[in-house]
């Protein structure tokens, strides 16, 4: 199956797989291994923040036709924890787009539990159509 949005090297490394893409939402799944566990054996908050940041950035590049969208701010909340081996559903949403800055939000869920939420602002880099090849 062709990728809906090209996966980043980090997304490939952690086995992210795409679920769906609409005009405003993008959903991927990840099953974290023990490689991303913290000292308590739970999934590291850094991993959860990274997967949200990466997924939001890739989503925005697709929506706006950008070469890259770089993170300006990322605010993350961790209302619940994830266990190694949990199937994590990551959903990102475009909140607002602008000429220079765009805003996104995302969630990580496991079943009906919300594990992580994030809001972010991204700088809009050069559109793909304006890249010199």
Sine and cosine of phi, psi and omega as CSV:
sin_phi,cos_phi,sin_psi,cos_psi,sin_omega,cos_omega
0.00,0.00,0.78,-0.63,0.02,-1.00
-0.92,0.40,0.51,-0.86,0.02,-1.00
-0.93,0.36,0.66,-0.75,0.09,-1.00
-0.94,0.35,-0.67,0.74,0.07,-1.00
-0.70,-0.71,0.75,-0.66,-0.02,-1.00
-0.81,0.59,0.76,-0.66,0.03,-1.00
-0.97,0.23,0.60,-0.80,0.07,-1.00
-0.97,0.23,0.30,-0.95,0.07,-1.00
-0.83,0.56,-0.63,0.77,-0.01,-1.00
-0.93,0.38,-0.62,0.78,0.04,-1.00
-0.90,0.43,-0.65,0.76,0.05,-1.00
-0.90,0.43,-0.69,0.73,-0.03,-1.00
-0.85,0.52,-0.59,0.81,-0.04,-1.00
-0.99,-0.11,0.20,0.98,0.13,-0.99
0.94,0.33,0.51,0.86,0.04,-1.00
-0.92,0.40,0.68,-0.73,0.10,-0.99
-0.80,-0.60,0.58,-0.81,-0.06,-1.00
-0.99,0.13,0.56,-0.83,0.04,-1.00
-0.92,-0.39,-0.74,0.67,-0.05,-1.00
-0.21,-0.98,0.36,-0.93,0.01,-1.00
-0.62,-0.79,0.78,-0.62,0.13,-0.99
-0.85,-0.53,-0.12,-0.99,0.03,-1.00
-0.87,0.49,-0.51,0.86,-0.09,-1.00
-0.85,-0.52,-0.25,0.97,-0.06,-1.00
-0.79,-0.62,0.51,-0.86,0.05,-1.00
-0.69,-0.72,0.74,-0.67,-0.05,-1.00
-0.78,-0.62,0.72,-0.69,0.08,-1.00
-0.76,-0.65,0.27,-0.96,0.06,-1.00
-0.84,-0.54,0.60,-0.80,0.09,-1.00
-0.65,-0.76,0.62,-0.78,0.10,-1.00
-0.87,-0.49,0.99,-0.14,-0.09,-1.00
-0.93,0.37,0.63,-0.78,0.02,-1.00
-0.99,-0.11,0.03,-1.00,0.03,-1.00
-0.90,0.44,-0.27,0.96,0.03,-1.00
-0.89,0.46,-0.36,0.93,-0.01,-1.00
-0.93,-0.37,0.33,0.94,0.01,-1.00
-0.99,0.16,0.54,-0.84,0.11,-0.99
-1.00,0.04,-0.11,-0.99,-0.07,-1.00
-0.92,0.39,-0.24,0.97,0.03,-1.00
-0.99,-0.12,0.06,1.00,0.02,-1.00
0.99,0.12,0.10,0.99,0.04,-1.00
-0.99,-0.12,0.24,-0.97,0.03,-1.00
-0.93,0.38,0.75,-0.66,-0.02,-1.00
-0.89,0.45,0.66,-0.75,0.09,-1.00
-0.87,0.49,-0.51,0.86,0.05,-1.00
-0.88,0.47,-0.62,0.79,0.05,-1.00
-0.91,0.43,-0.70,0.71,-0.01,-1.00
-0.89,0.45,-0.66,0.75,0.04,-1.00
-0.91,0.41,-0.67,0.75,-0.02,-1.00
-0.89,0.45,-0.70,0.72,-0.05,-1.00
-0.92,0.39,-0.57,0.82,0.08,-1.00
-0.92,0.39,-0.73,0.69,-0.01,-1.00
-0.86,0.50,-0.74,0.67,-0.02,-1.00
-0.89,0.45,-0.71,0.71,-0.04,-1.00
-0.92,0.38,-0.66,0.75,0.04,-1.00
-0.89,0.45,-0.69,0.73,-0.02,-1.00
-0.89,0.46,-0.73,0.68,0.00,-1.00
-0.90,0.43,-0.62,0.78,0.04,-1.00
-0.87,0.49,-0.74,0.67,-0.03,-1.00
-0.90,0.43,-0.62,0.78,0.03,-1.00
-0.87,0.48,-0.60,0.80,0.03,-1.00
-0.93,0.37,-0.74,0.68,-0.05,-1.00
-0.88,0.47,-0.69,0.73,-0.08,-1.00
-1.00,-0.09,-0.06,1.00,-0.03,-1.00
0.92,0.39,0.60,0.80,-0.05,-1.00
-1.00,-0.03,0.37,-0.93,0.15,-0.99
-0.96,0.26,-0.62,0.79,0.02,-1.00
-0.38,-0.92,0.51,-0.86,0.15,-0.99
-0.84,-0.55,0.89,-0.46,-0.08,-1.00
-0.99,-0.17,0.61,-0.79,-0.05,-1.00
-0.95,0.32,0.78,-0.62,0.13,-0.99
-0.99,-0.16,-0.79,0.61,0.05,-1.00
-0.72,-0.69,0.51,-0.86,0.07,-1.00
-0.58,-0.82,0.89,-0.45,0.03,-1.00
-0.92,-0.40,0.83,-0.55,-0.13,-0.99
-0.83,-0.56,0.67,-0.74,0.10,-1.00
-0.86,-0.51,0.57,-0.82,-0.04,-1.00
-0.83,-0.55,0.98,0.21,-0.03,-1.00
-0.94,0.35,-0.32,0.95,0.00,-1.00
-0.47,-0.88,0.29,-0.96,-0.03,-1.00
-0.97,-0.25,0.33,-0.94,0.03,-1.00
-0.92,-0.38,0.55,-0.83,0.07,-1.00
-0.99,-0.15,0.50,-0.87,0.12,-0.99
-0.83,0.56,0.72,-0.69,0.00,-1.00
1.00,-0.02,-0.19,0.98,0.09,-1.00
-0.89,0.45,0.57,-0.82,0.14,-0.99
-1.00,0.05,0.92,-0.39,-0.06,-1.00
-0.98,-0.18,0.80,-0.60,0.08,-1.00
-0.98,-0.20,0.87,-0.49,-0.03,-1.00
-0.95,-0.31,0.86,-0.51,0.00,-1.00
-0.84,-0.55,0.77,-0.63,0.04,-1.00
-0.89,-0.46,0.49,-0.87,-0.01,-1.00
-0.72,-0.70,0.64,-0.77,0.12,-0.99
-0.99,0.17,0.85,-0.53,0.02,-1.00
-1.00,-0.02,-0.75,0.66,-0.02,-1.00
-0.33,-0.95,0.63,-0.78,0.06,-1.00
-0.91,-0.42,0.53,-0.85,0.04,-1.00
-0.67,-0.74,0.00,-1.00,-0.01,-1.00
-0.92,0.39,-0.63,0.78,-0.06,-1.00
-0.90,-0.43,-0.49,0.87,-0.06,-1.00
-0.73,-0.69,0.65,-0.76,0.07,-1.00
-0.79,-0.61,0.36,-0.93,-0.09,-1.00
-0.83,-0.56,0.67,-0.74,-0.05,-1.00
-0.73,-0.68,0.29,-0.96,0.17,-0.98
-0.61,-0.80,0.39,-0.92,-0.02,-1.00
-0.44,-0.90,0.33,-0.94,0.04,-1.00
-0.68,-0.73,0.49,-0.87,0.19,-0.98
-0.89,-0.46,0.81,-0.59,0.00,-1.00
-0.81,-0.59,0.45,-0.90,0.17,-0.98
-0.78,-0.63,0.96,-0.28,-0.12,-0.99
0.89,0.46,-0.79,-0.61,-0.01,-1.00
-1.00,-0.01,-0.06,1.00,-0.03,-1.00
-1.00,0.04,0.74,-0.67,0.14,-0.99
-1.00,0.02,0.87,-0.49,-0.05,-1.00
-1.00,-0.09,-0.63,0.78,-0.10,-1.00
-0.53,-0.85,0.63,-0.78,0.14,-0.99
-0.78,-0.63,0.46,-0.89,0.01,-1.00
-0.50,-0.87,0.51,-0.86,0.21,-0.98
-0.83,-0.56,0.51,-0.86,-0.06,-1.00
-0.47,-0.88,0.44,-0.90,0.19,-0.98
-0.89,-0.45,0.60,-0.80,-0.04,-1.00
-0.78,-0.63,0.63,-0.77,0.14,-0.99
-0.99,0.16,0.71,-0.70,-0.01,-1.00
-1.00,0.03,0.93,-0.37,0.00,-1.00
-1.00,0.09,-0.14,-0.99,-0.10,-0.99
-0.87,0.50,0.76,-0.65,0.09,-1.00
-0.87,0.50,0.54,-0.84,0.00,-1.00
-0.81,0.58,-0.59,0.81,-0.06,-1.00
-0.91,0.40,-0.31,0.95,-0.03,-1.00
-0.98,-0.22,0.08,1.00,0.03,-1.00
-0.96,0.27,0.67,-0.74,0.10,-0.99
-1.00,0.06,0.78,-0.63,-0.03,-1.00
-0.95,-0.32,0.00,0.00,0.00,0.00
